[in-house]
Amino acid sequence: MIGNENDMSFSKEIIGNVSTVVLLRHRFITKDMQKKTLEKNQSHGLFLFVKLAMTNNIEKIKAERTIFRNMSGTQRQAIISFA
């Protein structure tokens, strides 16, 4: 328990224990807390990078499909035979 405890407090015939509890905020950051925060930030940064890469890849594929659809039949055949 955090706080002070006085045994047997007497006040107008009332006998009992009196306890005071004070909630204190931690004014320090442990290495574990720093490590967890760093890992969380790195994970979030990696997630954003992967999300951006996937979005760019999807947009690239959509653009290639649009170009391919707009080609004539002979141009499509040339690309397919080249691949």
N, C-alpha and C positions, 0 to 999 in steps of 0.2 A: 504494500500500500504506500502511496506517495502522500506525505503530509505529516502532521503531528498528532499524537494521541496523548490525551491526559487521562490518567486513571482516577476514578472516583471523584468526580466533580460534584461539589455540594452547593446547592442553591435553593433555599427555602424548602428544605426537606426532600428535595429530589436528588436521588443518588443514582449515578450511572456513568457510563463511559462517553466521552465527547471526542469525536473524531472530526478532523477537517481534512478534506481531500481537495487538492489543487490540480487541475489539468494543465500540464505544461506542454508546449509545442517543442518538438525537436528542432534545435537550431543547427543541425549538422546534417550532412549527406554522407551516407556510408558508401564505401566502394561498390557494394552490391547494388545499391540504388543507382549509382552512376553507370554501372555496367548494364543494368536492365534498361535504363533510359537510352544508352548508346545503341544497344541491340535493337530496341524498338524503332529508333530513328533510322538505323541502317536498313532494317526490314522494310520500313515504310518507303524509304528512298529507292530500294530495289524494286518494290512493288510498282512505284510510279514509273521507273525506267522500263520495266517489262510491259506495263500497260501502254506506254508511249510507243515502244517498239512494235507491239502487236497492232496497235491502231495504225501506225505507219505502214506496216506490211499489208493490212487489210485494204487500206486506201490504194496502195500500189497495185494489188491484185485487181481491185475494181477498175482502176484506170486501164490496166492491160486488157481486161475483158471488154471494156468499152471500145478501145482501139481495135481489138480483134473483131468485134461485131460490126464495126463500121467499114471494115475492109471488104474488097470484092472477093469473089470466089477464087480467082487465080492467085491473089496475094495471100490468101489463107493457105492454099495448097503449097505455095512456095515456103511459107513459114513452117508448116507441118513437115514437109519433106526435108527441110534444113535441120530440124531438131532431130 
